[in-house]
Amino acid sequence: MRTPILTFLLSIALLSAAAQVLTREDSLHANLDVRDANTFISGYGELKYAYDFIDETAHTNLTRNVLFVGHRFNSKISFFSELELEDAKIEGGEPGGEISLEQFYLRFNISKSAYISAGLFTPRLGIINENHLPTTFNGNDRPVVETLVIPATWREIGVSIYGAIGSTNLNYSFGIVNGLNSAGFENGTGIREGRFEGSNASASNLAVTGSLLYYFRNFRFQVSSYYGGSVGLNKRNADSLQLESGVFGTPVSISEANVQYNGKLLTFRALFAQGTISKADQINRAYASNTPESFFGAYAEAGINLLYLFNKDSKRTCTLFARYETLDLNKSVPQNGIIDDINKKDFIVAGCTYKPIHGIVIKADYVFRKTGEPNPKLNPNPSPQAPAYSTTNGFFNLGFGYSF
């Protein structure tokens, strides 16, 4: 799913003649087909083989397959939806995948450079959250920082406006969405399990998001933030758990800044994200989840298109890349929290991304992971059959993806 950021960029790029339309969904977003009552079908998916060097085991998985259906009612109103199947199979009572809606919203064009989205959509936060087609990022797996610190793909129900400031390359967004559920926070996954994702979301607590995005030649600069409540209980139930309720009660805030350079030969991207949960002690007292007061993550990635060195007109690309990631999911904890060094993680990812034709990508990469030691206080009765934890490990991944 690319909405709303890539799609908004495509709309703006029509004015600056700098856009590349990737899919039929992007075509709808960019208003390239202006016929009324036109229905669009698009999609993307990815499959991966992975080998674990410590366990000496391998597995394969059809990570996801997504079907997009959109419809243009007229020049002002369009509908967008994406249905995703993860892990290939759903079977009652058995561990397996998931069927979910990644987006479900109406878009209202209010001018050539501004529109409103209303429904289930992804707020503009980070790089991957709104632009995670497998054909648009290196490596078989999305960056860990944008999985745990920024819990992409993060979609909620609400309304948001996107636009450009005058005739500049400075774009903005501002949205209101439902908040989080602090009862779902888990040690080691940040706020990820506190997302509602459109399913019976509490609207008693809300969140606001905002961003500024600027383009200069092949560079893209962005800052964005999120601030919202995480307790949607009524006052009586919240008081019984000694939690602060209300619209922004027991708040969570996340801020990030990122930069990208996309050239024909060289590419680069870097991101830093910081999260704060000021009343984490209340959440720990209520749910014993070891929720941190703050967490952060950052990564930097560089790539070179080898085929451009030999043929500058080739539409094929073969990018060698390397990425370094660092994150700490318990940078600081309240007095009733426990520091768990396993939440301090570093990753080095290196590999090759080959695109033989538009819409197809073949990927190979090696991932080196390093963490701290797990805190035994969080697992006082470990299984005697459990293998010893290794603070370092390596993984080889091979896969392919598509988008159309």
Buried (B, 14 or more C-beta within 10 A) or exposed (E): BBBBBBBBBBBBBBEEEBBEBBBBBBBBBBBBEEEEEEEBEBBBBBBBBBBEBEEEEEEEBBBBBBBBBBBBEEEEEBBBBBBBBBBBEEEEEEEEBEEBBBBBBBBBBEEEBBBBBBBBBBBBBBBBBBBBBBBBBBBBBBBBBBBBBBBBBBBBBBBBBBBBEEEEBEBBBBBBBBBBBBBBBBBBBBBBBBBBBBEEBBEBBBBBBBBBBBBEEBEBBBEBBBBBBBBBBEEEEBEEBEBBBBBBBBBBBBBBBBBBBBBEEBBBBBBBBBBBBBBBBBBBBBBEBBBBBBBBBBBBBBBBBBBBEEEEEEEEBBBBBBBBBBBBBBBBBBEBBEBBBBBBBBBBBBBBBBBEEBBBBBBBBBBBBBBBEBBEEEEEEEEEEEEEEEEEBEBBBBBBBBBB
